[in-house]
Amino acid sequence: MSFYIGFFFGFALGIALIVGFARYENIRSRRRSDLATTIAAFARMTVHDSRKILPAEFYPSWVVFSQRQKLTWLNVQLEKIWPYVNEAASELIRSSVEPILEQYRPIVLSSLKFSKLTLGTVAPQFTGVSIIEGDAKGITMELEMQWDGNPNIELDVKTKVGVGLPIQVKNIGFTGVFRLIFRPLVDEFPCFGAVCYSLREKKNLDFKLKFVGGELSAIPGISDAIEETIRDAIEDSITWPVRQIITILPGDYSDLELKPVGTLDVKLIQAKGLTNKDIVGKSDPYAVLFIRPLRDRMKNSKTINNQLNPIWNEHFEFIVEDASTQYLTVRVFDDEGVQASEFIGVGQVALKDLEPGKVKDVWLKLVKDLVIQRDKKDRGQVHLELLYCPFGTESGFMNPYDPNFRLTLLEKALQTGIDGTEAADISKSGGPKKKDVIVRGVLSVTVIAAENLPAVDIMGKSDPFVVVIMKKSDQKNKTRVVNNTLNPVWNQTFDFVVEDGLHELLILEVWDHDTFGKDKMGRCIMTLTRVILEGEFTDTFTIDGAKSGKLHLNLKWNPRPIFRDELQRS
């Protein structure tokens, strides 16, 4: 009996050991597989992934994440040959930059040239290099460089009255990224046909101007004008998307040249809260808008006298060469008549933030400097409406500034004729210009309601009503008064015949009715571009100038038929 008990016990124990060993091996295999998966995942980790795992405050001081490889070897060699590079580079800069400075020369100066130019004894430092992947037809390399040099640069400046001003450029500090494009790749040495170079990113550019023999600041406007000229010349001569092409092998490299890719339509609507630069009265503001600071591409608005909250309502069109990197820049000045204008502020909008074919409404905060924003002073805001339209797109969106946008079926029939000859003649002559495009129609404005209006009456309520104004045609209507409320409901619709929809402004003023008068709470100002494009929309708008409050509106656009006699008159 004991034999059988021992046999069964030993058999059960053996089976248990075998099962246990098999399970253990399975667990070990699974752990190894999981470990291999984890190691593979670590191998695929990017810098962004590692930053998620370990926050920046836990990094040791010696840990640096960089997409660029170090170039210590290149800096060592550059220091050795810098005296020769300095001589060649100085002569190259003199011959290439002087014509650009002359092109951007302020109108208050008669000439702007170099009298001395050497780059000094301190060589620039290349702090990193990276290769941009994704282009099979060429190689794109980016070099990060910084330079705190001791150059000897003097400008010979002559004013319109013949006065000479020797000006020294001092304390130059520069950090940026240069892009080199080797393209196209070929079979013969050196394996590429041309090299394009451009300043891809200007992280920092500091310098000071000193009048040799005195203080340049003693001459009003000259220092700012020369500094702006230098910055604009650099911006438009070498900064991306501008690129300089060096031909290595014979061939046609026109595909590497800078080409337009679309247009940007800008409406400069208004500004509010601008800094007052005048001792007596108020500033006389005007705006300068540009994508590239070329004189023939920079647009100036009209001057609005004695106003810190000007309404311009002006339309401008700009050529876009690279929507992914370019900006719309707006500078606002106070017009001082015969004297140099005083700078109020500047702002920028990145074109990459615009959706093609979609109108974007922007309030742009003005700052003193776009690079070093240490000045926290409130300089005001500028109200813009932007519409980016790329060339050659088939996305189906409409550009209301296209001369053909305004043509109804009746207009096209009248314009084209039976054989289409009249339309062909218009096409050959270029057709009407964008600024002459007329969009007619009927605008229906439904003032639905308002909410959270500021209390104006002593009892903590208001008696609000809304005045609806078409600025250009000077048409007005107003809602009924809703007594004793901060959240009125009107649901009133007003129709306006609009003769020039693209250049009209809709203004809605919110007032408080009172027995002895009325108090203005605030206003909303908008263009008609969005409703012309969309046909109808309902939206909520913040009441500008009020402590609080929003206005709920419905806008509807009905194109107005154009008859033969109207077409002939237009």
URNOR-V349325 format. One record per residue. RES is the residue in one small letter. SS is DSSP state (@ for helix, = for strand, . for the rest). PSI is psi as a letter, one per 30 degrees, with the letter a starting at -180 (NA if undefined). BURIAL is 1 if it has 9 or more other C-alpha atoms within 8 Angstrom, else 0. Layout:
BEGIN
RES,SS,PSI,BURIAL + RES,SS,PSI,BURIAL
END
This chain:
BEGIN
m,.,e,0 + s,@,f,0 + f,@,e,0 + y,@,e,0 + i,@,e,0 + g,@,e,0 + f,@,e,0 + f,@,e,0 + f,@,e,0 + g,@,e,0 + f,@,e,0 + a,@,e,0 + l,@,e,0 + g,@,e,0 + i,@,e,0 + a,@,e,0 + l,@,e,0 + i,@,e,0 + v,@,e,0 + g,@,e,0 + f,@,e,0 + a,@,e,0 + r,@,e,0 + y,@,e,0 + e,@,e,0 + n,@,e,0 + i,@,e,0 + r,@,e,0 + s,@,e,0 + r,@,e,0 + r,@,e,0 + r,@,e,0 + s,@,e,0 + d,@,e,0 + l,@,e,0 + a,@,e,0 + t,@,e,0 + t,@,e,0 + i,@,e,0 + a,@,e,0 + a,@,e,0 + f,@,e,0 + a,@,f,0 + r,.,f,0 + m,.,k,0 + t,.,l,0 + v,@,e,0 + h,@,e,0 + d,@,e,0 + s,@,e,1 + r,@,f,1 + k,@,e,0 + i,@,e,0 + l,.,j,0 + p,.,l,0 + a,@,e,0 + e,@,f,0 + f,@,f,0 + y,.,k,0 + p,.,l,0 + s,.,f,0 + w,.,f,0 + v,.,k,0 + v,.,k,0 + f,.,k,0 + s,.,k,0 + q,.,f,0 + r,.,k,0 + q,=,k,0 + k,.,l,0 + l,.,h,1 + t,@,e,0 + w,@,e,0 + l,@,e,0 + n,@,e,1 + v,@,e,0 + q,@,e,0 + l,@,e,1 + e,@,e,0 + k,@,e,0 + i,@,g,0 + w,@,e,1 + p,@,e,0 + y,@,e,0 + v,@,e,0 + n,@,e,1 + e,@,e,1 + a,@,e,0 + a,@,e,0 + s,@,e,1 + e,@,e,0 + l,@,e,0 + i,@,e,1 + r,@,e,1 + s,@,e,0 + s,@,e,0 + v,@,e,0 + e,@,e,1 + p,@,e,0 + i,@,e,1 + l,@,e,1 + e,@,e,1 + q,@,e,0 + y,.,g,1 + r,.,k,1 + p,.,l,0 + i,.,f,0 + v,.,f,0 + l,=,k,1 + s,=,f,1 + s,=,l,1 + l,=,j,1 + k,=,l,1 + f,=,k,1 + s,=,e,0 + k,=,k,0 + l,=,j,1 + t,=,k,1 + l,.,g,1 + g,.,a,1 + t,.,f,1 + v,.,j,0 + a,.,k,1 + p,.,l,1 + q,=,k,0 + f,=,j,1 + t,=,f,1 + g,=,l,1 + v,=,k,1 + s,=,l,1 + i,=,k,0 + i,=,j,1 + e,.,l,0 + g,.,f,0 + d,.,j,0 + a,.,f,0 + k,.,f,0 + g,=,a,1 + i,=,k,1 + t,=,k,1 + m,=,k,1 + e,=,k,1 + l,=,k,1 + e,=,k,1 + m,=,k,1 + q,=,k,1 + w,=,j,1 + d,=,i,1 + g,.,l,1 + n,.,h,1 + p,.,l,1 + n,=,j,1 + i,=,k,1 + e,=,k,1 + l,=,k,1 + d,=,j,1 + v,=,k,1 + k,=,k,1 + t,=,l,1 + k,.,f,0 + v,.,g,0 + g,.,g,0 + v,.,k,0 + g,=,k,0 + l,=,j,1 + p,=,j,1 + i,=,k,1 + q,=,k,1 + v,=,j,1 + k,=,l,1 + n,=,h,1 + i,=,k,1 + g,=,k,1 + f,=,k,1 + t,=,k,1 + g,=,l,1 + v,=,k,1 + f,=,k,1 + r,=,k,1 + l,=,k,1 + i,=,j,1 + f,=,j,1 + r,=,k,1 + p,=,l,1 + l,=,k,1 + v,.,l,0 + d,.,f,0 + e,.,l,0 + f,.,k,0 + p,.,g,0 + c,.,g,0 + f,=,l,1 + g,=,e,1 + a,=,l,1 + v,=,k,1 + c,=,k,1 + y,=,k,1 + s,=,l,1 + l,=,j,1 + r,=,e,1 + e,=,k,1 + k,=,j,1 + k,=,e,1 + n,=,k,1 + l,=,j,1 + d,=,k,0 + f,=,l,1 + k,=,k,0 + l,=,k,1 + k,=,k,1 + f,=,j,1 + v,.,j,1 + g,.,g,0 + g,.,a,0 + e,.,k,1 + l,@,f,1 + s,@,f,0 + a,@,f,0 + i,.,j,0 + p,.,k,0 + g,.,f,1 + i,@,e,1 + s,@,e,1 + d,@,e,0 + a,@,e,1 + i,@,e,1 + e,@,e,1 + e,@,e,0 + t,@,e,1 + i,@,e,1 + r,@,e,0 + d,@,e,1 + a,@,e,1 + i,@,e,1 + e,@,e,1 + d,@,f,1 + s,@,f,1 + i,.,f,1 + t,=,k,1 + w,.,k,1 + p,.,g,1 + v,.,k,1 + r,.,k,1 + q,=,k,0 + i,=,k,1 + i,=,j,0 + t,=,k,0 + i,.,e,0 + l,.,k,0 + p,.,k,0 + g,.,l,0 + d,.,j,0 + y,.,h,0 + s,@,f,0 + d,@,f,0 + l,@,f,0 + e,.,l,0 + l,.,k,0 + k,.,k,0 + p,.,k,0 + v,.,f,1 + g,=,a,1 + t,=,l,1 + l,=,j,1 + d,=,k,1 + v,=,k,1 + k,=,j,1 + l,=,j,1 + i,=,e,1 + q,=,l,1 + a,=,l,1 + k,=,k,1 + g,.,h,1 + l,.,k,1 + t,.,k,1 + n,.,j,0 + k,.,f,1 + d,.,k,0 + i,.,e,0 + v,.,k,0 + g,.,a,0 + k,.,l,1 + s,.,l,1 + d,=,i,1 + p,=,k,1 + y,=,l,1 + a,=,k,1 + v,=,k,1 + l,=,k,1 + f,=,l,1 + i,.,e,1 + r,.,k,0 + p,.,h,1 + l,.,k,0 + r,.,e,0 + d,.,f,0 + r,.,f,1 + m,.,k,1 + k,=,k,0 + n,=,k,0 + s,.,l,1 + k,.,l,0 + t,.,k,1 + i,=,j,1 + n,.,k,0 + n,.,h,1 + q,=,k,1 + l,.,f,1 + n,.,i,1 + p,.,l,1 + i,=,j,0 + w,=,e,1 + n,=,h,1 + e,=,k,1 + h,=,k,1 + f,=,l,1 + e,=,k,0 + f,=,k,1 + i,=,k,1 + v,=,k,1 + e,.,f,1 + d,.,j,1 + a,.,f,1 + s,.,f,0 + t,.,f,1 + q,.,l,1 + y,=,l,1 + l,=,k,1 + t,=,k,1 + v,=,j,1 + r,=,k,1 + v,=,k,1 + f,=,l,1 + d,=,j,1 + d,.,k,1 + e,.,g,1 + g,.,b,0 + v,.,f,0 + q,.,l,0 + a,.,k,1 + s,.,k,1 + e,=,k,1 + f,=,k,0 + i,=,e,1 + g,=,l,1 + v,=,l,1 + g,=,l,1 + q,=,k,1 + v,=,k,1 + a,=,k,1 + l,@,f,1 + k,@,f,1 + d,@,f,0 + l,.,k,1 + e,.,k,0 + p,.,k,0 + g,.,f,1 + k,.,k,0 + v,.,k,1 + k,=,k,0 + d,=,k,0 + v,=,k,0 + w,=,j,0 + l,=,j,1 + k,=,k,1 + l,.,k,1 + v,=,l,1 + k,.,e,1 + d,.,k,1 + l,.,f,1 + v,.,e,0 + i,.,j,0 + q,.,i,1 + r,.,f,0 + d,.,j,0 + k,.,g,0 + k,.,k,0 + d,.,j,0 + r,.,g,1 + g,.,l,1 + q,=,l,1 + v,=,k,1 + h,=,k,1 + l,=,l,1 + e,=,k,1 + l,=,k,1 + l,=,j,1 + y,=,k,1 + c,=,j,1 + p,=,l,1 + f,.,l,0 + g,.,g,0 + t,.,l,0 + e,.,g,0 + s,.,f,0 + g,.,g,0 + f,.,l,0 + m,.,k,0 + n,.,j,1 + p,.,f,1 + y,.,f,1 + d,.,k,1 + p,@,f,1 + n,@,f,0 + f,@,e,1 + r,@,f,1 + l,.,j,1 + t,.,l,0 + l,@,e,0 + l,@,e,1 + e,@,e,1 + k,@,e,1 + a,@,e,1 + l,@,e,0 + q,@,e,0 + t,@,e,1 + g,.,a,1 + i,.,e,0 + d,.,g,0 + g,.,g,0 + t,@,e,1 + e,@,e,1 + a,@,e,1 + a,@,e,1 + d,@,e,0 + i,@,e,1 + s,@,e,0 + k,@,e,0 + s,@,f,0 + g,.,f,0 + g,.,a,0 + p,.,l,0 + k,.,l,0 + k,@,e,0 + k,@,f,0 + d,@,f,0 + v,.,k,1 + i,.,k,1 + v,.,j,1 + r,.,l,1 + g,=,a,1 + v,=,k,1 + l,=,k,1 + s,=,k,1 + v,=,j,1 + t,=,j,1 + v,=,j,1 + i,=,e,1 + a,=,l,1 + a,=,l,1 + e,=,k,1 + n,.,h,1 + l,.,l,1 + p,.,k,1 + a,.,k,0 + v,.,e,0 + d,.,l,0 + i,.,e,0 + m,.,g,0 + g,.,g,0 + k,.,a,1 + s,.,l,1 + d,.,i,1 + p,=,l,1 + f,=,l,1 + v,=,k,1 + v,=,k,1 + v,=,k,1 + i,=,k,1 + m,=,j,1 + k,.,e,1 + k,.,e,0 + s,.,f,0 + d,.,h,0 + q,=,k,0 + k,=,k,0 + n,=,l,0 + k,=,l,0 + t,.,l,1 + r,.,l,0 + v,.,k,0 + v,=,j,1 + n,.,k,0 + n,.,h,0 + t,.,l,1 + l,.,f,1 + n,.,i,1 + p,.,l,1 + v,=,k,0 + w,=,e,1 + n,=,h,0 + q,=,k,0 + t,=,k,0 + f,=,k,0 + d,=,k,0 + f,=,k,1 + v,=,j,0 + v,=,k,1 + e,.,f,0 + d,.,i,1 + g,@,e,1 + l,@,f,1 + h,@,g,1 + e,.,l,1 + l,=,k,1 + l,=,k,1 + i,=,k,1 + l,=,j,1 + e,=,k,1 + v,=,k,1 + w,=,l,1 + d,=,k,1 + h,=,k,1 + d,=,l,0 + t,.,e,0 + f,.,g,0 + g,=,a,0 + k,=,l,1 + d,=,k,0 + k,=,k,0 + m,=,e,1 + g,=,a,1 + r,=,l,1 + c,=,k,1 + i,=,k,0 + m,=,l,0 + t,=,l,1 + l,.,g,1 + t,@,e,1 + r,@,e,1 + v,@,e,1 + i,@,e,1 + l,@,e,1 + e,@,f,0 + g,.,e,1 + e,=,k,1 + f,=,l,1 + t,=,k,0 + d,=,l,0 + t,=,k,0 + f,=,k,1 + t,=,k,0 + i,.,j,1 + d,=,k,0 + g,.,f,0 + a,.,l,1 + k,.,f,0 + s,.,l,0 + g,.,k,1 + k,=,l,1 + l,=,k,1 + h,=,k,1 + l,=,l,1 + n,=,k,1 + l,=,k,1 + k,=,k,1 + w,=,k,1 + n,=,j,0 + p,=,k,0 + r,.,k,0 + p,.,k,0 + i,.,k,1 + f,.,l,0 + r,@,e,0 + d,@,e,0 + e,@,e,0 + l,@,e,1 + q,@,e,0 + r,@,e,0 + s,.,NA,0
END
